[in-house]
Amino acid sequence: MKILQRWKQKAKTLRQELHAIYLACKDPRTPRYAKAVAACVVGYALSPIDLIPDPIPILGYVDDFALLPLGIAAVRKMIPPAVLALSLI
């Protein structure tokens, strides 16, 4: 049961981070390269083409669960702290 609660909390945090990144990308102070990487992360998340195809049991989703948080973390590091702080409010 605690695992389910932990996953729900992580999903909620991820949702908040995605919304903050979205708002930060709309800010003109965010560098273009950060916006480009954010677009690539979103494109990969929505793309039917994966590194490991999804029909392969378990392994098909591992790349999604590994690469998406890494991509989000990379985008967060590229966004200026002042812009990100305003987006997280």
C-alpha positions in Angstrom: 0.0 0.0 0.0 2.9 2.4 0.8 4.3 1.8 -2.7 1.0 2.9 -4.3 1.0 6.1 -2.2 4.6 6.8 -3.1 3.8 6.4 -6.8 0.8 8.7 -6.5 3.0 11.3 -4.8 5.6 11.0 -7.5 3.0 11.3 -10.2 1.6 14.5 -8.5 5.1 15.9 -8.2 5.8 15.1 -11.9 2.6 16.8 -12.9 3.5 20.0 -11.0 7.0 20.0 -12.5 5.6 19.6 -16.0 3.3 22.5 -15.4 6.1 24.6 -14.0 8.3 23.8 -17.1 5.4 24.7 -19.3 5.0 28.1 -17.6 8.8 28.7 -17.7 8.9 27.9 -21.4 6.4 30.7 -22.0 8.7 33.1 -20.2 10.9 35.2 -22.5 13.8 34.9 -20.1 14.0 31.1 -20.7 16.8 30.3 -23.1 15.8 28.9 -26.5 17.9 25.7 -26.0 15.9 24.9 -22.8 12.7 25.4 -24.8 14.0 23.1 -27.5 15.0 20.4 -25.1 11.6 20.7 -23.4 9.9 20.2 -26.8 12.1 17.2 -27.5 11.1 15.6 -24.1 7.4 16.2 -24.8 7.8 14.9 -28.3 9.4 11.8 -27.1 6.7 11.3 -24.5 3.9 11.6 -27.1 5.7 9.8 -29.9 4.7 6.3 -30.8 8.4 5.6 -31.7 10.5 4.5 -28.6 14.0 3.2 -28.0 12.4 0.0 -26.8 9.0 -0.8 -28.4 6.1 -0.8 -25.9 4.7 -4.2 -26.9 7.7 -5.8 -25.3 6.6 -6.7 -21.8 8.0 -4.6 -19.0 11.1 -3.5 -21.0 8.9 -1.4 -23.3 7.9 1.0 -20.6 11.3 1.1 -18.8 12.7 3.6 -21.3 9.7 5.9 -20.8 10.0 5.7 -17.0 13.7 6.3 -17.1 14.2 8.9 -19.9 11.3 11.2 -19.2 12.3 12.0 -15.6 15.9 12.5 -16.8 14.7 14.8 -19.6 12.6 16.8 -17.2 15.5 17.1 -14.8 17.8 18.3 -17.6 15.2 21.0 -18.6 14.9 22.1 -15.0 18.7 22.7 -14.8 18.6 24.7 -18.0 15.9 27.1 -16.9 17.1 30.1 -14.9 16.4 29.7 -11.1 14.4 33.0 -11.0 12.1 31.9 -13.8 11.6 28.4 -12.3 10.9 29.8 -8.9 8.1 32.0 -10.3 6.7 29.0 -12.2 6.5 26.8 -9.2 4.4 29.3 -7.2 
